[in-house]
Amino acid sequence: MRCVRLTRFVAACLALNGMVGFAMGQDVDQEQPVASVPAPYGECALGYWSSNRNLDDVKDVANSFCILNWKPKLSTGASLGFNARLDWQYQPSSVNTRHRMREAYLDVEEGAFSMRLGRQILAWGRADRINPTDSLSPRDFTLLVTEDEDQRTGMDAARFRYALDPALFFTVVAARFEPNITPQGSLPANRVNAAAPDQTEWAFKLDHSGSGIDWSLSYFEGYERQGRYRFDSRPTHAPVFRSDFEKMQTFGADFAGTAGAWTWRGEVSHSTMRAVCDLCPLDARKVSRAVVGVDRDFLDTMNVNLQLFTTTRTGYQDPGSLPAAMQAILSGLNRLNSEYGAQETGLTVRLSDRLFNEKLKWEISAVFDLTGRSRVIRPRVTYAMSDHIKLNAGIDFFSGDAQSYFGALDKNTLGFVVLSLVF
């Protein structure tokens, strides 16, 4: 059904060409210079992964994918954008194929106003990879990708933007909710997952960029993309872990600037979550997140990035505060919800370099969970064998106590080698 909708959407966009020209004051009957149609571009790859990312102990996985992008222009101020991804995964017990249209949209610009209609990726935030204000973007955390940004799946949305002046923009987004795709391998069998709500989400953003300090203020009203679990032990049925999607309101801000050779950036957000299920708590949960960091280039090609982050939440209950018979249940519930304290702090470190006229790039990054004493360390190497062929290799190493953020993900420790053709 989604493919049918996308086909109709593309046909409608092409039909809109004349309407767009009319709206922009162009005579559609008048001969216009014919612009060259850009060719599609993208990447196809084949790789070996020592395990998958589903937390299920599956080892020795062959994975291939193709990403295709195409951005044809319809007229001077209108264009289309497409991004499709096809994955093929072989593992000892099964062969899986999945395909996804990540983006299929119409872009229109006229003076200070622009709009984008259709499926699109919406990424907000200026911090390095940890973005508390990025409430809109659904992700697939089970994808075998070398870069976290490729986990984004896109969503059906309408984005409208108006330039108040050359450096200040106001954006409004209306989007259909889509949840994250998360690993299933470690989830208990006695669970019931709620269906994703078919609701419209709203987001607003005032964004300053291009001169002085870059900053933005944002507001989001929709749903938390991760289902929240609770333990349902009513006598009418067997005990189960039941998940529901909470309504969420988030106020956020981000900023970035320079001071000499240093770049500094940060983000803060404050969210209020309200459960909407039967027998759910009536009190709202509140979660505040913040990240601040600096980075700097050394020796022309080397970059160092450091960040501190923190999360503060209400409603957290320490398993140690309960009788022994209930501690295991609450510990499991906290793992399902990825919550290990009323306040959690951490540190990120990233060191990268580009060598041999940028043919060889290496990076080592790490995230340290200072509260739960867990960590993930991720070295990466990319070698450009030619303008079109590159080789990627890396490791994801998770470690820590079982009752900690990265310790609970230790089954996703893996290594990979990927050969890519870029076209």
N, C-alpha and C positions, 0 to 999 in steps of 0.2 A: 504493500500500500504506500509506503514511503516513497519508493521509486516512482510510482504513478503520480504522486503529488509533486515530486521534483520535476518530472517530465512536463506536467501541466504548468508548473511554475516557470520553467525555461521558455515554454511556448508563449506564455502570457507576457514574459519580459520582452521577448522579441516583438510581440504585437504592440507592446507599450512604446516601442521606439518612436513611432510617429507621434504618440501622445506626449512623450517627453520632449520631442522637438517643438511641439506646439506650446507646451508649458514654458519652454525656455525662449520663446519668441522667434523660433526658426520657421521658415516656410518649408514644409516637408515636401512640397512639389518642386521647389527650387533645387537645381542640381547642386550637390555638395561634393567637395573633394572627398574621394574615397580613401580612407586611411587603411594602411596595411593591417591585416589581422595578425595579432601576435600568435606565435606557435605555443602549444602547450609545453610545459616544462615540469620537471619533477625528479624523482629518484626511485630506483629499484634496487633491492638489496637481498642478499642471502647470507645467513649467519648461523653459527652454532652457539647455543646457550646451555650452560651446565645445569640449569633448572628453569622452570617457569616462574611466574610471579603470582601464583594462585595459592601459596602457602599449603601445598598438598603433597610435598615430597616427591614430585615428579622430576626426574633427572633426564639429562641428555636430550635436549630439544633442538630440532632444526626449525628455523623460522625464516620466512621470506616475506617481503612486502613490496608494494609499489604505491607511490604517492604521485598523483597527477594534479597539476595546477593549470588553470587557463583563465585569462582575464581579457576577454575581447571587449573593444569599445563599441558602443551603439551609436554614439554621437559625441559632440564636443564635451558635453557635461554628463554623459551617462555611460555606464559600463556594467558588465557582468563579472562575477567572480565565482570560480569553482575550485574546490579542493576535495578530491576523492582518495580514499585509502582502501587497499585490498591487502589482507593478511592471510598467509597460509602457514599453518603450524603443524609440524609432525612431532609427536612424542610417542614413546614406546606403546602406549595403550590406545592411541587415537590419532586421527588426522582432523584438524579443524580449519575451516575457511570462514572468514567473516569479511564483510565489506561495509563501508560506511561513507556516505556523502557528508564530509565535515563542513563544507561551505557550498552554498548555491544561492547567490544573492544578486540583487540589482542595486547599483550605486548611482545616485543622482546628486550632482552638485550645481548650485546656481548662486553665485555671489557668496554671501556669508552663510547660506543655508546648505546643508547636505543631509541626505538620508540614505540608509541602507536597509533593504527589505529582503527577508529570506533567511536561510540557514547561515549562521556566521559564528565565528569565534570571537568572544568578547573577553579580553584580558585586561584587568585593571591592577594598578599598583606599581610603585617605583622601587621597592626593595628588591634585593637579589634572591629570587626564587621562593622566598617566604613572604606571602602577600596577604595580610589580614583583610584588605579591602576587596579582594578578588572573590566576591560572592556569586558572580554570575556564571563562571566557567565550569561546566561539568567535565570530569576527567574519567578516563578508563585506567585504573591503577593496575590492571592485569596485563596491559600491553607490553610486549617485549620491544622497548625503544631505548636508544642510547641517551636521549635527552628528555628530561621531564616535560618540556614544553610540548612534545609530540603526544603527550597523554590527553591533550584537550580534544574534545569530541565535537564541539559546535552545538548550537541550539537554534531553534526557530525564533526569530526576533525581528523587531523593527527598531532601528536606532535613528534618532533625529539629533542633529547637532547644529548649533548656531554660533557663529563667531561674534562675540560682543565687541571685540577689537582684535587686532592681529595676534595677540598673545593670550586671549581669554576666551574660552569656549564653554558653552552650556550644552549638556547632552541629556537626552531622555531616552530610556530604553524600556520597551514592553516586550516580554519574552515568555515563551511557554516553558514551564518547569521541566527539567530533566535531571535525574539523580546521577550521582557518581556510580561507576561500576567498580566494585571492590572485590578483593580476593575472597573466595568462598571455602577454601580448603580447610581452614581451622575453625569454621563456625560449628556450633553444636547442632546435632540432628534435631533436637527438640526446640525448634524455633519457628515462628510464623512471621513472615515479612509482609508489611502493608503494601498495597499497590501505590505507585507513584501518583500524587495528586495531579489532575489535569487542570491546572490553574495558571493564570497569567501573573507574572512577576513584574515589578516595576523598579527602575533604578534611575537616579538623577545624579549628575556630576557637574561641578563647576571646576574647570581645569585651566590652570595657567602654565604656559610653557613657552620657551623661546627667548626669554630675556630675564636676567637676574635669577632668582630662586624659582624653580619649578615647584608647583604645589597643586593639590586638588582637595576638594571637599565632596563627599559622596553620601548618598542615602540609598539603601536597598530594602525593599519589602517583598518577601516571597517565602521560600522554604529552605531549611537546611538541607544540603544535598546528601548528607549521610543520614540514613535512618537511625533513630535513637532507640536503643533496646531498653526494655523493662522486664522484670520477672513477674509473670502472671501465674499465681498459685491458687486460683479460685478452685473450690471443691467440685465445681461442675465439670472439670476436665483435668487431664494430666498437666502438671506444671510445664510451662513453655517460656522461652525467651521470645518476646513479641516486639517487633520494631514498628515504629510509626515515624512519619515525617513531621517535624515541628515547624510551625510558622515562625518566621524570623524577621526582625527589623534590625538593620545595622547602620550605624553612623560611622563614617570613616574619614580619614585624612592621610595624605602622603606628602612627601616633600623630598627635594633633591637639590643639591647645589655644589659649588666648588670653592675650595680655599687653597690657592696655590696649586700644588701638584695633587692635592687630595680631593676626592669626590665623597660627599657624605649624603646619606639618604635614609629615609625611615617611613614607617607607616604605623598608624594606630587605628583600632576599631573597637566599637562597643556594641554588642548584640544582645537583643532580648528574644528569647525563644519561648514559645507557648505550645504546649502539647494540645492536640485536637482530638485525641482518641477517647473512647469510653474508659472510665476508671483511671484516666491519667491524672497526675497532679495538677491542681488548679493554679498553683503558684508559678510564675514565670521564672525561667532560669536566665541568668545574666553572665555573659562571657566577654571579657576584655582582653584584647591582644595588642602587642606592640613589638616592633622590631626597629632597631637603629644600627647603622653600620657605616663603615668607611672603606674606600678602596683607593688604590694608587698604582700607577704604572712605574716600573723600574727598568732601566737599561733598554728603553724603547719597546721591548717586546714582552716583558714580564708584568703580570698584574697580581696584586695581593688584595683580598677582600676579607674583612672581618665584620661580623654582626652579632649582636646580642638580641635575644627575643624572650618574651615572657607571655604567659597566659594565666589569667585569674578568672575563676568561675565560682558561681554559687551552686549549691545543691549537691556538692561532692560529699560522699560518705566514705570514711576510711574503713576497710574491712575489719581492722583491728578493734573497732568500736562495737562490733557485734558479737553475739555468742559464737563459739567455735563452730557450731552446726551451720551457721549462716555465712561464715566468712568465705568459704569456697564459692558460694553462689554469688556473693557481692564481688569477689575478685574476678570471676568470670564475666560478670556484667560490666565491670570497669574496663576489662580488656576489649569487650565487644564495642564499647563506646570510646575507646582510646583515651581514657581519663585515669590519671594516676596521682592526682593531688589537687587540692583547691588552688594551688599556685604552682606553676611549672616554669622553669627558666632553662635557657640553653644558649649555645654558642655555635656559630657557623664559621668555618674557615675555608677559603678557596685560594689556591695558588696555581697560576697558569703561565704558560710561556709559548711563544711561536718561534720556531727555528728554521734555518735553511730556507730563507725567503718565504716563510710561512707554509712550507710543505709539510713540516712536522709540527703538530700542536699537542701539548700534553697539559693535563690538569689533574690536580688532586684536591678533592673537596671532602669536608667532614662536617657532620652535625653532631654535637655533643649535648645530650640530655643531662643537664647538671642535677636535676631533681631526682630522676630515677636511675642515674648512673648508667645510661646506655648510650650507644653511639652507632653511627653508620659512616664508613669510610669508603670513598668512591674514586679511585684513580681511573683516568681516561687517557687514551692516546689515539690520535688521528694522523694518518700519513696519506698525503695526496700523491698517488702513484702517477697521475697525469691530471689534465684539466677535468677529466670526466670519471676517473676511477679513484676511489679512496678506500682505505682500510681503517676500521675502528676496532679497538679492543679496550676492555675495561673490566672492573670488578666492583660489585656491591657487597660490602661486608658489614652485616648487622651483628651486634653483640650487646649483651646486657642481661640483667635478671629477667625471668619470665614475666614478672609483674612490672614491666617498664615499656616505654613506647617502642624503642628499637629492639629490645630483647624479645618482644612478642612477635616481631617480624623476622626472626633469625632464619626461618625456613626459606626466606627469599634471598639469602646469601647466594651469589652466583658470579660466574665469569662469562664473558662472551667475546666472540670475534665475528665481525660483520664486514663483508665486502660489498661496496655500493657502486652503482653506476649512476652518475648524475647527468641529466640531459636537459 
